Amino acid sequence: MAETAKKKYSLFSKIETREDAMKAIKDNAGGFFAVAVIQGLIGAFLAPALIIDAVLIAVAAFIMRQWNSRVAAWALLLMSGLILATTVGNRLGMTSQGGGNIFLAALMVWISIRSVKATILVNQRTATPSSAVPTPRVYGRS
């Protein structure tokens, strides 16, 4: 009885197959949902402006997970990049807004980059059939 080895998924594993990409999209969306919940709770008690960020992240994560949307993945990357820039600015004393956890902000950027890669892999078209590819001409032969 041959058993197939289950491939473990991690934040640093390669996304090589469509199945890897589907798993990455599902897991990454779950991570963004967790971030949205945390930001929503912080927004409800400390900074109401964070509620808007939480809603945007949750909606984009839902769309990415439901329809494997590249646009939603790119939107999450853009939001994550802005959150990282704001957090770095806050830590450097350049702004008074934004969080203080650079690690979490950088992790969000990393996950969103993987999400973009995964959605591109899932949505790419299959190769054209060989009958559609013209055969090359060889000159000088009869």
N, C-alpha and C positions, 0 to 999 in steps of 0.2 A: 504494500500500500504506500504509494508515493504521496507525500504531503507537500503542498506548495508553501514555500516560506513567505510569510506576510512581510511586506516591506514596511519598515517603520518610517513615519513621517516626522520631520522636525523642521525647525525654522531654517536649517542650513542644508537640508537634503536637496538634491537636484530634482527639478521638475522636468522629467524626460518624456513621460507618456501622457496621454489624455486622461487616464485614471489618476495619475499624480496631480495633474492640473485641477481636476474636479475636486479631489480631496483638499488641495491647497485652497481653492476658492471657498469651500465649505468651512474649513478651519479658520481661514483668515477673516471671513465674514463674522464668525463667532467671536473672534478677538476684537473686531471693531464694535460688535454689539456690547461686549464687556466694557470697552472704553466709553461708549455712548452712555451706558448706565452709570458709570462712575462720574462722568461729566454732568449728567443730568442730576445726580444726587448732590454734587457740589454746587451746581447751579441753583437747585431748589433751596439750599440752605445758606450759601455764601455769596455766590456771584451769578445773578440771574442771566447775565449775558451768555453764560456757558450752556444754557438750555438750547439756544439756537444751534450751537456747534453740535451738541448731542443729537438733536433731531436730524440735522444734515448728515452726520456720520451714520446714524441708524438707518436712514432712508437709503443712502448710497450703498451701505452694506447689504441691505435687504435686496435692492435691485441687482447688485452684483451676484448675490447668492442665488436669487430666483431665476435670473435670465443670463447668467454668466456674462454680464455686461462689461465691455471694455471701457465704455464711457464712465460708468460708475467707478470702475477701478482707477481710472485716470483722475476722477474727481476726488477719490479718497487720497490719492498720491498728492494732489494739489493741496487739499486740506491738511494733510499730515505735514507737508513741507512748510506751510504757513504756521502751523502749530509749533513745529521745531524752531523756525526762525523767531517767533514770538517768545518762546521759552528761552532760547539763547539770549535774545535781547533783554529779557527780564533778568536773567542770571548775571549778565554783564552790567546791569544797571542802566541800560539804555531806554527801557520802557518800564512802566509800573504795572502793565497788564501781562497776563500770561502765567503759565504754571512755572514750577521750579524743577520739575523732574525731567532733566534732559534725557536720561536713559529711556523713559517711557516714550517721549517724543521721537527719539531716534529709532526705537523699536517700531513705532507706528509707521515711520517712513520705510523701514526695511520690509515690513509686512505688506505695505501698499505696493512697493516695487515688485515683490513676489506675486501679488494679486494681479498686477498689470501683465506680468509675464504669463501667468496661468490663464488669464482670460484670453490673451492673444493665442496661446497654444490651443485652447479649447475651440476657439472660433475660426481658426485658420482653415482654409479650404483644402480638401484633399488634392493630391496631385492629379493633373489631367491624365485621362486614359491614354495609353500608348497609341491608339488609333488616331487621336487628335493631334499628335505631334508629327510634323512632316519629317519624312526621311531625308537625310542629307544627300545631296547629289555628289557623285564622284565623277570628276571630269577626266577625260583621257582614257576611259575604258569603254569597251563596247559591250 
